[in-house]
Amino acid sequence: RGTYGHFDDGYSAIQAANAALAVEEDAAILLVDDGVYFGVKGQDTRGIDLVNNTSFISDFLELGGRMLAMRDSLEKRGLAEEDLIEGIEVVHNSRCVREILDYKVSLTF
């Protein structure tokens, strides 16, 4: 889904991932389809009266979390790596499978 306004949106995902990091577990977030909008820099949520996710993303990355965005999803939405918050890795579909298999637990939002 898009970035804001859903119970199972990126905000919930970043909170769960930061909780994993807090108990010293590795955590990665894979942005797929409209989820890539979550990682776009320069988000301004003042007009919709919701918390801006970018500070949570920065915290997650600074704590050692990894955020990956699927290249195909970006391209289909007219986005490029330069549109993303610094530190987000852009990956091809084939690498996504390997990344997912590296983790013991997977949550889908």
C-alpha positions in Angstrom: 0.0 0.0 0.0 0.9 3.6 0.0 2.8 5.2 2.9 0.1 6.7 5.1 -3.4 6.1 6.3 -3.6 2.3 6.8 -3.4 0.2 9.9 -0.9 -2.1 8.3 1.2 0.6 6.7 4.9 1.5 6.8 4.5 3.1 10.2 3.6 -0.2 11.8 6.4 -2.0 9.9 9.1 0.5 11.0 7.9 0.2 14.6 8.1 -3.6 14.6 11.5 -3.4 12.9 12.8 -0.9 15.5 11.5 -3.2 18.3 13.5 -6.1 16.8 16.7 -3.9 16.7 16.1 -2.9 20.3 16.4 -6.5 21.4 19.5 -6.9 19.3 17.9 -8.8 16.4 18.9 -8.1 12.8 16.1 -6.4 10.9 15.5 -5.5 7.3 12.5 -3.9 5.6 11.8 -4.7 1.9 9.8 -2.0 0.1 7.7 -3.5 -2.7 5.1 -2.1 -5.0 3.5 1.1 -3.5 5.6 0.4 -0.4 8.5 2.1 -2.1 6.8 5.4 -1.5 7.6 4.9 2.2 11.3 5.5 1.4 11.0 8.7 -0.6 12.8 11.6 0.8 11.2 15.0 1.5 7.9 13.6 2.8 5.6 16.4 4.1 2.6 15.1 6.2 1.4 18.4 7.6 -1.6 18.5 5.3 -2.9 15.1 6.3 -2.2 15.5 10.1 -0.2 12.2 10.4 3.3 11.6 11.9 6.1 11.8 9.3 7.8 8.5 8.9 11.2 9.8 7.8 12.6 10.2 11.3 11.7 6.6 12.1 13.5 5.5 8.9 16.6 7.4 9.9 16.5 5.9 13.4 16.1 2.4 11.9 19.1 2.9 9.6 21.3 4.5 12.2 20.5 1.5 14.6 21.8 -0.9 12.0 18.6 -1.9 10.2 18.6 -2.4 6.5 16.0 -1.0 4.2 15.8 -2.4 0.6 13.6 -1.1 -2.3 12.8 -3.2 -5.3 14.2 -1.6 -8.4 11.2 -2.8 -10.5 8.7 -1.2 -8.1 10.6 2.1 -8.2 10.8 2.1 -12.0 7.1 1.3 -12.4 6.3 4.4 -10.3 8.7 6.7 -12.0 11.1 6.8 -9.1 14.9 6.4 -9.0 17.5 5.7 -6.3 18.1 9.4 -6.0 14.5 9.9 -4.8 15.1 7.7 -1.8 16.3 8.6 1.7 20.0 8.1 2.0 20.9 4.6 3.2 18.1 2.7 1.4 19.5 0.0 -0.9 18.0 -0.6 -4.3 17.9 -4.3 -5.2 16.8 -6.4 -8.2 14.0 -9.1 -7.8 16.5 -12.0 -7.8 18.3 -10.6 -4.8 15.1 -10.1 -2.8 14.6 -13.8 -2.5 18.1 -14.3 -1.1 17.6 -11.5 1.3 14.3 -12.9 2.6 15.8 -16.3 3.1 18.6 -14.8 5.3 16.1 -14.0 8.1 14.4 -16.4 10.5 11.2 -14.4 10.8 9.2 -12.5 8.1 6.3 -10.1 8.7 4.2 -8.8 5.9 2.5 -5.3 6.1 
